[in-house]
Each structure stands twice: as structure tokens, then as C-alpha cells.
Amino acid sequence: MSGTFAELQGVAGNAPLAEPAPKREPKRDAQGRSYATGRRKDAVARVWIKPGKGEIVVNGKKAAQYFARPVLRMLITQPFLVADRYNQFDVMCTVVGGGLSGQAGAVRHGISRALNLYEPDLRPILKAAGFLTRDPRTVERKKYGKAKARRSFQFSKR
């Protein structure tokens, strides 16, 4: 490369500015719903959201009935609270696998992704809160010669 540093800088300085990212279009089906899949541990949630009064139905039951613990109900409403859309969307979801805690995390992940598809402008808010990231933590596998993943068998001196 021949030329002085100033000349090389001038070449880079004349480069056209990058175009702004294209505006994301909302993805909705014929009924005006957005669909997304959420995952957590071994649980998988299929989530549909549409404008409504804030009713959440999980596997055919109301959320308060399906998720009896208040902590789990709070978990699944977090995306709406962060996005300032509480009681503005109806949620219908089916969830399989794992336990209740993992299922609640999967529903939260699915709601966040569906909200992002319904209103792409909410992406920075949901991303900053960490709701669009799938939680990678899973149960550690049991190892040979151990009682559990790390627990050893009880030691006996005699």
C-alpha cells in the first residue's frame, strides 16, 4: 500500500454512510395474532398473543389456576409490565415438558418473542430486560460413580 496515512484516512472518510436498518414489519396471522415459541430447561411453550383485556390461558386453564404460586404469575406478566402493555393483550399458550418453574420461564420467553413480533418497536426494551434471550441453564447430567451430578456416595470408614 503506497500513500501517506492522511491519504489513506481520506479514502475512508469519503466512504458513504451506512444506511439505517430497515423498519421491521409486524408479523401477524389472519386473526391478528402473533405466534412465538418459548423455551426454558425442558419446557417448551407455544404462545399466541392478540389485542384484548389481558386474559392469559395456559393449557386451557386460566393462568391463576395453572400457575398457583404468585411468583410464577408475576414471572409471566413481566414482559407486559416492562413494555407498558399490561392488560392490553390476550395470551393463549400450550406448554409441555419440565416443571412449573421451567414452564413459567418458557411462557415468559414466548410472550416476549411474540410481543417483539407483534410490535417490533418494543425490541430494545425487551432485549435490555433480557427477556428475548433463552436461559441456557439446564440440569447437569449424572456422572458415573456418583450418587447425583456431584454428590458422592456416603463414605464408610468401617
C-alpha positions in Angstrom: 0.0 0.0 0.0 1.5 3.3 -1.1 0.5 6.6 0.2 0.6 8.5 3.4 -1.5 7.9 6.4 -3.5 11.1 5.7 -4.3 9.9 2.2 -5.5 6.6 3.5 -7.6 8.3 6.0 -9.2 10.5 3.3 -10.2 7.4 1.4 -12.0 6.0 4.5 -13.5 9.5 5.2 -15.2 9.6 1.8 -16.9 6.3 2.2 -20.8 6.5 2.1 -22.5 6.3 5.4 -24.2 3.0 6.2 -27.9 3.1 5.5 -30.2 2.8 8.6 -31.6 -0.6 9.3 -34.9 -1.3 7.5 -38.0 -0.8 9.6 -39.2 -4.2 10.9 -42.7 -5.2 9.9 -45.1 -6.8 12.4 -45.8 -10.5 11.8 -49.4 -11.4 12.4 -51.7 -14.1 11.1 -55.2 -13.8 9.6 -56.8 -13.5 13.0 -54.4 -10.6 14.0 -52.3 -12.9 16.4 -48.6 -13.2 16.7 -47.1 -16.6 17.4 -43.8 -17.5 19.1 -42.1 -20.4 20.8 -40.5 -20.0 24.3 -38.1 -22.4 25.9 -36.7 -22.9 29.4 -35.0 -26.0 30.9 -37.0 -28.9 29.4 -40.2 -26.9 28.9 -41.5 -25.6 25.5 -44.3 -23.1 25.3 -46.2 -22.2 22.1 -47.7 -18.7 22.6 -50.2 -16.7 20.6 -51.0 -13.1 21.6 -53.7 -10.8 20.3 -55.1 -7.5 21.5 -57.6 -8.0 24.3 -58.3 -7.5 28.0 -55.3 -9.2 29.5 -56.6 -12.8 29.8 -53.9 -15.4 30.0 -54.9 -19.0 29.2 -52.3 -21.8 29.7 -53.3 -25.3 28.5 -57.0 -24.4 28.6 -56.8 -23.1 32.2 -56.6 -19.5 33.5 -53.0 -18.5 34.5 -54.0 -18.1 38.1 -55.3 -21.7 38.2 -52.4 -23.2 36.2 -49.6 -21.3 38.0 -50.8 -21.3 41.6 -47.7 -19.6 43.0 -47.7 -15.8 42.8 -44.0 -15.7 41.8 -44.8 -17.7 38.7 -47.7 -15.5 37.7 -45.5 -12.4 38.2 -42.9 -14.1 36.0 -45.2 -14.5 33.0 -46.6 -10.9 33.3 -43.1 -9.2 33.4 -42.8 -8.7 29.6 -46.1 -6.7 29.6 -45.1 -4.6 32.6 -41.7 -3.7 31.1 -43.2 -2.9 27.7 -46.1 -0.9 29.4 -48.7 -3.1 27.7 -50.3 -4.7 30.8 -53.9 -5.9 30.3 -53.7 -4.9 26.6 -53.1 -8.4 25.1 -54.8 -11.8 25.5 -52.4 -14.8 25.6 -53.2 -18.3 24.7 -50.5 -20.9 25.1 -49.8 -24.6 25.3 -46.8 -25.7 27.3 -45.2 -29.1 27.7 -42.3 -30.6 29.5 -40.3 -29.7 32.6 -41.8 -28.5 35.9 -43.9 -25.4 36.7 -40.9 -23.1 37.2 -39.5 -24.1 33.8 -42.9 -23.8 32.2 -43.4 -20.3 33.5 -40.0 -19.3 32.2 -40.9 -20.8 28.8 -44.2 -18.9 28.7 -42.4 -15.6 29.6 -39.8 -16.2 26.8 -42.6 -17.0 24.3 -44.7 -13.9 25.3 -41.6 -11.7 24.9 -40.8 -13.1 21.5 -44.5 -12.8 20.4 -44.6 -9.2 21.6 -41.5 -8.5 19.7 -43.1 -9.9 16.5 -46.4 -8.0 17.2 -44.7 -4.7 17.9 -41.1 -4.6 16.6 -40.5 -1.2 18.2 -40.6 -3.0 21.7 -37.4 -5.0 20.8 -34.9 -2.7 22.6 -36.9 -2.6 25.8 -37.4 -6.4 25.9 -33.8 -7.0 24.9 -32.5 -4.7 27.6 -34.6 -6.5 30.2 -33.1 -9.9 29.0 -36.5 -11.4 28.0 -35.6 -12.3 24.4 -32.6 -14.4 25.5 -33.2 -18.1 26.1 -31.9 -19.0 29.5 -29.2 -21.7 28.7 -29.1 -23.2 32.1 -30.1 -26.8 32.3 -29.8 -29.7 34.7 -26.3 -31.1 35.0 -26.0 -34.8 34.0 -25.3 -37.5 36.5 -21.8 -38.9 36.4 -20.6 -42.5 36.6 -19.6 -43.4 40.2 -21.6 -40.6 41.8 -24.9 -40.5 43.6 -26.1 -37.5 41.6 -24.3 -35.0 39.3 -21.7 -34.1 42.0 -22.8 -35.8 45.2 -20.6 -38.8 46.2 -21.9 -41.9 47.9 -21.7 -41.8 51.7 -18.2 -42.7 53.0 -17.9 -45.5 55.5 -14.7 -45.9 57.4 -15.6 -49.5 58.5 
